[in-house]
Amino acid sequence: MQEVDNRFGEFGGQFVPEALMPELIRLNNVFQEAKTDPAFQAEFHRLLNEYAGRPSLLYFAENMTKDIGGAQIYLKREDLNHTGAHKINNVIGQALLARRLGKTRLIAETGAGQHGVATATIAAYFGMKCAVYMGKEDTERQKLNVFRMQLLGAEVIPVTDGQGLLKDAVNAALADWAVNAQDTFYLIGSAVGPAPYPAMVHDFQSVISTESREQMLAATGKLPDAIVACCGGGSNAIGSFAAYLNDPTVKLYGAEAAGEGLNTMHHAATLSKGSTGIFHGMKSKFLQDQDGQIAKVYSISAGLDYPGIGPEHAALQASGRATYVGITDEEAVSAFEYIAKQEGIIAAIESSHAIAYTRKLAKQMRPDQTIICTVSGRGDKDVASIAKYRGVDIDD
């Protein structure tokens, strides 16, 4: 689905203070130039290969496939990238744009901390200053990633406004950018925000599906029947879907955080329960109260507890091209434990939402069909919180 007039169907756009419009115009101009600049593309792919460690593996999950029955399950192993998640793909691309714009400071928001770690990593590599905004609640849940960011030289700024979660970190980062735009580049981590950010993230993360398409054709001689990816703001999901958008035989599924259940008030399932609105510079789907105010959200996953979704995902749902399903905390934790025991992979709790839906979907499919499930990140950061969920305290 191509962006037209800064929108994906009725979704997208630019809803920001007037002071930021010149920055977005300059960014869009540089982004459009970079898309067709051989030097930019060569540097981007060199860093993906030599620094991030791409291509990532497409791994046949033989044990899961035998245990579950039904479809053949393949895992796209973004957890094996440098920094341990898909986030590095996007930060390399955006940091190269920041350098073209002459910026010397990167700022970012982060929930689970993986985007913050990736941003701090590329800032260290390029010799840039870095500040990462993180909800106070998330800094407690993700202490390991906070220290990793600090070790890499970034300033981690806890945000106490609101719920102290991801949306509040985005608010703080936008405020910083509005004041310091002269030397600062806001490196958005998900497929959200004002144009051209959703299109940029789509392009930089599309390497996931570009690779998986080639890898699946090489392994099986045909395209996969289904793609499954977890969906918070939607960056790994749009990257996992991108190369298949024009292949109608490939079904696309996004697994979002149902928390304690879709029939409760404690979830972050935007596409399952949300409505159209404007927030964080874009028109998309959001969880809102009756007065149109952004609702409180909840998930065991710090990376999925965002009350909105990228506008391209809203358009994909509206057109029927992709299907979005809610996965509860309990289902995700069970999948976290399951893949560890079945495949020896400790996956991020975000990714475990996709794994949980893959377990359900595979049973409904034939043995001659295939699923690619994106393991968007590794789960070292989540071990303590999963242990706590199961009643075991492993913190000192």
HUJO-V401474 format. One record per backbone hydrogen bond with DSSP energy under -0.5 kcal/mol. CO is the residue of the C=O (numbers start at 1). NH is the residue of the N-H. E is the energy in kcal/mol with one decimal. If there is no record, write none. Layout:
# HUJO-V401474
CO:NH:E + CO:NH:E
This chain:
# HUJO-V401474
4:7:-1.4 + 6:13:-2.9 + 7:4:-2.6 + 7:9:-0.6 + 8:11:-2.2 + 11:8:-3.4 + 12:283:-2.4 + 13:195:-2.1 + 17:20:-2.0 + 17:21:-0.6 + 18:21:-0.9 + 18:22:-0.6 + 20:24:-2.1 + 21:25:-2.4 + 22:26:-2.5 + 23:27:-2.6 + 24:28:-2.6 + 25:29:-2.3 + 26:30:-2.4 + 27:31:-2.7 + 28:32:-2.7 + 29:33:-2.0 + 30:34:-2.5 + 31:35:-1.7 + 32:36:-0.6 + 33:36:-1.0 + 34:37:-1.0 + 36:38:-0.7 + 37:41:-2.4 + 38:42:-2.3 + 39:43:-2.1 + 40:44:-2.8 + 41:45:-2.5 + 42:46:-2.1 + 43:47:-2.3 + 44:48:-2.2 + 45:49:-2.2 + 46:50:-3.4 + 47:51:-1.9 + 47:52:-2.5 + 48:53:-0.5 + 48:54:-2.7 + 52:82:-2.3 + 57:59:-0.6 + 57:77:-2.8 + 59:61:-0.7 + 59:75:-3.2 + 60:62:-1.9 + 61:65:-2.6 + 62:66:-2.5 + 63:67:-2.4 + 64:68:-3.0 + 65:69:-2.3 + 72:74:-0.5 + 72:371:-2.6 + 73:61:-2.5 + 74:373:-3.0 + 75:59:-3.0 + 75:77:-0.8 + 76:78:-1.8 + 76:375:-2.4 + 77:80:-1.4 + 78:81:-1.5 + 81:84:-2.4 + 84:378:-2.3 + 85:88:-0.8 + 86:89:-1.7 + 86:90:-0.6 + 87:91:-2.0 + 88:92:-1.9 + 89:93:-1.4 + 90:94:-2.7 + 91:95:-2.5 + 92:96:-1.9 + 93:97:-1.6 + 94:98:-2.7 + 95:99:-2.3 + 96:100:-1.8 + 97:101:-1.8 + 98:103:-2.4 + 99:102:-1.2 + 104:129:-2.2 + 105:185:-2.7 + 106:131:-2.0 + 107:187:-2.9 + 108:133:-3.1 + 110:135:-0.6 + 113:117:-2.6 + 114:118:-2.3 + 115:119:-2.7 + 116:120:-2.7 + 117:121:-2.2 + 118:122:-2.3 + 119:123:-2.3 + 120:124:-2.0 + 121:125:-2.1 + 122:126:-2.5 + 123:127:-0.9 + 123:128:-2.8 + 129:106:-2.8 + 130:155:-2.2 + 131:108:-1.6 + 132:157:-3.2 + 133:110:-1.7 + 134:159:-2.2 + 135:139:-2.2 + 136:140:-1.2 + 137:141:-1.6 + 138:142:-2.2 + 140:143:-0.6 + 142:146:-1.7 + 143:147:-2.1 + 144:148:-2.1 + 145:149:-2.4 + 146:150:-2.1 + 147:151:-2.7 + 148:152:-1.6 + 149:154:-2.3 + 150:153:-1.6 + 154:156:-0.6 + 155:132:-3.2 + 155:157:-0.6 + 156:158:-0.7 + 157:134:-2.1 + 158:160:-0.6 + 159:136:-2.9 + 161:164:-1.9 + 164:137:-1.3 + 164:138:-1.0 + 165:169:-1.6 + 166:170:-2.2 + 167:171:-2.0 + 168:172:-1.9 + 169:173:-2.3 + 170:174:-2.6 + 171:175:-2.0 + 172:176:-2.1 + 173:177:-2.6 + 174:178:-2.3 + 175:179:-1.2 + 176:179:-0.5 + 176:180:-2.5 + 177:181:-0.7 + 180:183:-1.1 + 180:184:-1.4 + 183:104:-1.8 + 183:105:-1.7 + 185:107:-2.3 + 185:187:-0.8 + 186:188:-1.1 + 190:192:-1.6 + 194:197:-2.0 + 196:200:-2.6 + 197:201:-2.8 + 198:202:-2.2 + 199:203:-2.4 + 200:204:-2.8 + 201:205:-2.5 + 202:206:-1.2 + 204:207:-0.5 + 205:208:-2.2 + 206:210:-2.5 + 207:211:-2.1 + 208:212:-2.3 + 209:213:-2.4 + 210:214:-1.5 + 211:215:-3.0 + 212:216:-2.7 + 213:217:-2.1 + 214:218:-2.1 + 215:219:-2.0 + 216:220:-3.0 + 216:221:-0.7 + 216:222:-0.6 + 217:221:-1.4 + 225:251:-2.6 + 226:372:-2.4 + 227:253:-2.4 + 228:374:-2.4 + 229:255:-2.4 + 233:310:-2.3 + 234:238:-2.4 + 235:239:-2.0 + 236:240:-2.0 + 237:241:-1.8 + 238:242:-2.1 + 239:209:-1.5 + 241:244:-2.5 + 242:245:-1.2 + 244:247:-2.2 + 246:248:-0.6 + 247:250:-2.2 + 249:251:-0.7 + 251:227:-2.5 + 252:323:-2.6 + 253:229:-2.0 + 254:256:-0.6 + 254:325:-2.7 + 255:231:-2.5 + 256:258:-0.8 + 256:327:-2.7 + 257:268:-2.7 + 258:261:-3.2 + 259:329:-2.8 + 261:264:-1.7 + 265:267:-0.8 + 266:260:-2.8 + 267:298:-1.1 + 268:257:-0.5 + 268:270:-1.5 + 269:273:-2.2 + 270:274:-2.7 + 275:286:-2.9 + 277:284:-2.1 + 279:282:-1.6 + 281:15:-1.6 + 282:279:-2.2 + 282:284:-0.6 + 283:12:-2.6 + 284:277:-2.6 + 285:309:-0.8 + 286:275:-2.7 + 286:288:-0.7 + 287:295:-2.6 + 289:292:-2.1 + 293:289:-2.8 + 300:302:-0.6 + 301:304:-1.0 + 301:305:-0.6 + 304:306:-1.2 + 307:287:-2.7 + 310:313:-0.7 + 310:314:-1.6 + 311:315:-2.1 + 312:316:-2.4 + 313:317:-2.4 + 314:318:-2.2 + 315:319:-2.2 + 316:320:-0.6 + 316:321:-1.2 + 316:322:-1.6 + 317:320:-0.8 + 321:252:-0.6 + 323:254:-2.7 + 325:256:-3.0 + 327:258:-2.8 + 327:259:-0.7 + 328:332:-2.4 + 329:333:-2.9 + 330:334:-2.3 + 331:335:-1.9 + 332:336:-2.4 + 333:337:-2.2 + 334:338:-2.3 + 335:339:-2.7 + 336:340:-1.1 + 337:341:-1.9 + 338:342:-2.8 + 339:343:-2.3 + 339:344:-0.5 + 339:345:-1.3 + 340:344:-1.1 + 345:347:-1.0 + 346:379:-2.6 + 348:352:-2.0 + 349:353:-0.7 + 350:353:-1.4 + 350:354:-0.7 + 351:354:-0.6 + 351:355:-2.1 + 352:356:-2.3 + 353:357:-1.7 + 354:358:-2.4 + 355:359:-2.1 + 356:360:-1.3 + 357:361:-3.1 + 358:362:-2.7 + 359:363:-0.8 + 360:364:-0.6 + 361:364:-1.3 + 362:71:-1.6 + 362:365:-1.4 + 366:369:-1.8 + 369:72:-3.1 + 370:225:-1.5 + 370:226:-1.2 + 371:74:-2.9 + 371:373:-0.6 + 372:228:-2.7 + 372:374:-0.5 + 373:76:-2.2 + 373:375:-0.6 + 374:376:-1.2 + 375:78:-0.8 + 375:79:-0.9 + 376:86:-1.9 + 377:348:-2.8 + 379:382:-1.5 + 379:383:-0.8 + 380:383:-1.1 + 382:386:-2.5 + 383:387:-2.5 + 384:388:-2.2 + 385:389:-2.1 + 386:390:-1.7 + 387:392:-3.4 + 388:391:-1.7 + 392:394:-0.7
